[in-house]
């Protein structure tokens, strides 16, 4: 499924992990690769409420101030058998 920026903002408060006292994403196994100056590919895994996913995102540095912004993100569920 693809989300527009507006759709994502509208749904954020309803997604799992939004409640302060609810379940939290547990990230692990981070690996980063510098693709070019100011461009990084990050891979990692998350566990949320017993479900696992492999995640991949591309981050780019914005302007001279150097703040980082996610440019692309994908998550792939990991089946319970871990394959």
Legacy VTK file of the C-alpha trace (Angstrom):
# vtk DataFile Version 3.0
C-alpha trace
ASCII
DATASET POLYDATA
POINTS 83 float
0.000 0.000 0.000
1.219 3.501 -0.778
0.375 6.438 1.444
0.338 10.098 0.548
1.812 12.553 3.023
-1.679 13.797 3.966
-3.033 10.251 4.418
-0.095 9.302 6.618
-0.542 12.300 8.889
-4.260 11.557 9.205
-3.600 7.922 10.203
-0.641 8.330 12.561
-2.670 8.718 15.724
-4.634 5.546 14.914
-1.661 3.307 14.125
-0.313 0.854 16.653
2.385 2.413 18.803
0.675 5.789 19.010
-0.532 5.394 22.611
2.013 6.418 25.204
1.235 3.387 27.387
0.782 0.936 24.470
3.208 -1.468 22.822
6.397 -0.010 21.348
8.490 -0.816 18.315
11.713 -2.537 19.341
14.385 -1.916 16.686
17.478 -4.108 16.269
20.243 -5.125 13.858
20.899 -1.679 12.386
23.194 -1.456 9.371
23.938 1.732 7.479
25.666 2.181 4.128
26.825 5.538 2.812
25.586 5.671 -0.791
26.924 9.154 -1.534
27.739 12.266 0.506
24.545 13.102 2.387
22.734 9.870 1.346
22.502 6.779 3.597
20.701 3.435 3.205
19.608 2.067 6.601
18.394 -1.490 7.204
17.087 -2.893 10.472
14.450 -5.141 12.032
11.576 -4.238 14.320
9.388 -6.181 16.701
5.984 -4.750 17.549
3.414 -6.576 19.644
5.073 -9.905 18.761
5.242 -9.204 15.009
8.598 -8.763 13.264
9.514 -6.856 10.099
12.620 -6.122 8.069
12.878 -2.435 7.248
14.829 -0.444 4.708
15.010 3.323 4.414
16.988 5.910 2.507
17.921 9.105 4.360
19.264 12.304 2.836
20.832 15.334 4.437
18.873 18.533 3.875
20.618 21.842 3.215
23.614 23.295 4.953
22.057 22.893 8.423
22.502 19.160 8.015
19.159 17.813 9.225
18.367 14.305 7.983
15.068 13.429 6.324
13.704 10.026 5.362
13.311 9.926 1.587
12.073 6.316 1.193
10.923 3.529 3.518
9.770 -0.051 3.077
8.803 -2.709 5.608
8.463 -6.427 4.889
6.778 -8.658 7.498
8.849 -11.603 8.733
6.753 -14.792 8.889
6.474 -16.412 12.337
8.857 -19.203 11.242
11.526 -16.538 10.634
12.168 -17.317 6.956
LINES 1 84
83 0 1 2 3 4 5 6 7 8 9 10 11 12 13 14 15 16 17 18 19 20 21 22 23 24 25 26 27 28 29 30 31 32 33 34 35 36 37 38 39 40 41 42 43 44 45 46 47 48 49 50 51 52 53 54 55 56 57 58 59 60 61 62 63 64 65 66 67 68 69 70 71 72 73 74 75 76 77 78 79 80 81 82
